[in-house]
Amino acid sequence: CSGNAGSVQMNARVTGETQLKEAQEAGMLVGSWLSGLVAQHYTEAGSHSWQSIWLIPAVMGAVLAVVFAIFYREAKHEGNTVS
């Protein structure tokens, strides 16, 4: 019976890892596609406006950092505490 429980835990972990890998791959696909659109948008006569191109992900990163700082809260643990 305990062998079954270990198998179920292992399958759950593998499924979680698989989902994480698929999410990462989807993120890379979308990121690559969007970066191509941004680069194409800020290109005129074969010349790239690199300042404008790099400003987009910089602003996105700054916004996400602020959102993370506002909404991330460490879980409070009750019970055993070390003094």
Contacts in CASP RR format, 6 or more apart in sequence:
PFRMAT RR
TARGET T0000
AUTHOR 0000-0000-0000
METHOD contacts of the structure
MODEL  1
CSGNAGSVQMNARVTGETQLKEAQEAGMLVGSWLSGLVAQHYTEAGSHSW
QSIWLIPAVMGAVLAVVFAIFYREAKHEGNTVS
35 57 0 8 1.000
38 53 0 8 1.000
38 56 0 8 1.000
39 48 0 8 1.000
39 53 0 8 1.000
42 48 0 8 1.000
42 49 0 8 1.000
42 52 0 8 1.000
42 53 0 8 1.000
43 49 0 8 1.000
END
